[in-house]
C-alpha cells in the first residue's frame, strides 16, 4: 500500500461540501481539508475520486449510497466533520 501525500493549497480556500443527491440515491462528500481527508479515509475507506497535483492529493470525494445507513451513521454521529 502506497503512502498518500496530501497537500493543502490555501488555508483560506479550504472547503467541505455534503450533497444529498436524491435522484442518484447518493450522499456525496467533497473536502480539500487534509485532516478531514485522512479521517474519512480511515472511517469510510478510499474515496471515489481524488484530485491530484503531481503526486499530492488536494481534494477527495466520497459517494455513499443512501441505502448504506451504517456508513452514513458513522459519518454523521461518530465523525466530527463539523469541527474541522
N, C-alpha and C positions, 0 to 999 in steps of 0.2 A: 504494500500500500504506500503510495507516494505521499509525502508531506505536503499539505496545502499551504500556499503562501497567500495571505490576504493583505490587501493594501487599501488604506483609507485615503481617498483622493483629497478631500477637502472637508474639514470638520463642520464648516457652516452649511455644507450641502448634503449632509447625511440624511437619509430618509428611510422610513419603513411604511409600506402600504399593505393593507389587508383588504382584499376584494372578495365579495361573495358573488360568484358567477352562477346565478340560478339556472340559466339556460343550459350551461355546461355541467351543472350539478357539481360545482367545484369551489373550494376555498383557495385563493391564490395569495401567497405571502411573498412580497419582494422587500429586500433590505440591502443596503450597502454599508451597514454598520458592522465592523469587524467582530466585535464581541458577540453580537446577536447572531451573526452567521455561524460562528463556532458553536454557540449554544444550540441553535436549531439543527445544525448538522449532527450533533450528539443526540438530540431528542428525537428527530424525525428521520435521520439518515441523510443520505446525499440529496442535494437539491435536484429539481427537474432540469434547471438550466443555470449555468454560471456564466457571468460576463467577465471576460479577462482582458487585461492589457499586458501583452507579452506573456509572462508566466504567472503574474499575480492576479488573484481573484478580486474584482472590485464590486461585485454585486451578485446576488443569488435569488432564484425564485423557487419556491416550493409550491406544488399544486397538490391539494389534498381533496379527495372525493368527499362530498357531503355525507355519504353513507358511512365513512370511516369515523365513527363517533369517538373511538379511542384516541386517535391522533389529534382530533380537534379538541378534545377534553384536555389532553396533555399540553397543548399549545396555550389554551386559554387559562386553565387553572394552575398548572404546575410551573409554567414558564412565565416569568415576569417580563413579558415583552414591552409592557407599558413603562417600565422603569428605565429603559435604555434611551 
